[in-house]
Amino acid sequence: MAAPLEPWRVSAFNTAKLSENKMHDDNVAQRFGFSGGLVPGVEVMAYMMHLPVARWGRDFLERGLIEARFVKPVYDGETATVSGRDEGGALAIEVESRGALCATGSAALPARAPVVDLGDYAETAPAAVRPPIGPGAFAPGLWLGTKPVTWGGEALRDYLAEVRETDPIYLANNLVHPGTLQRIMNRVLVDNVVLGPWIHVGSRMQLLAAASADDTLTARAKVVANYDKKGHRFAEFDALIVANGTTPIAHCHHIAIVQPREQAAA
């Protein structure tokens, strides 16, 4: 039986204060009922990834599965405590901050990475001119692409500092942190539509290979759902993160509120 994992405590950092998404701005977020700007969900998910990498090492980076659901905000400068417990060979993961449960999820290590056919995911350029968010945005069946990115050298060191990651595995092996892949999933939205304030609410990611910091990464994404729930407009995306146009790196399902209730009613 594996030894219990020590909780991972992070001084949360709002990496998106100056982003287009004003849900990370204190004044705007307060209009939606929050205490201040939200630490991005992709960064909270990156905090969660510390535990399965501590448990399984590079094997997790090559074929691990992680899911996360964000239930309450994590705020800049607050301590986020990530805890994990064994459940039938998997890890149940929780994030708490300010005495509240902020995120739940799980991680597992399949015996092998699933085989994904690159041809099932259409290679699409991001929008040349982004339309504003509206009724026709993120129509189910629509294919979306992202601008290519790399996380080598200083960019990788900066990212690890931003998500408070101290595990030496990334710099020692020139590997990107899988949290960067979640940032690419957010680019599926913002590279294609001009959004108002919006909220990432959950993700599932099956890693297929460990990405090198020298790789050029893009997403090939399909809108699989668009619906109203409790006055919010949600969209869901099925995507493949691809390295250098040839190698599948991660299969992702991403869920976001693209128009929160106040905005949708305006």
ABEGO torsion letter per residue (X at the ends): XBBBBBBBBBBBBBAAAABABAAABAAAAAAAGBABBBBBAAAAAAAAAAAAAAAAEAAAAAABBBBBBBABBBBBGBBBBBBBBBBGGBBBBBBBBGGBBABBBBBBBBABBBBBBAAABBBBBBBABBBBBBAABGBBGBBBBBBBBBABEAAAAAAAAAAGBABAAAAAAGBBBAAAAAAAAAAAAAAABBBBBBBBAEBBBBBABBBBAABBBBBBBBBABBBBBGGBBBBBBBBBBBBGGABBABBBBBBBBABBAAAAAX
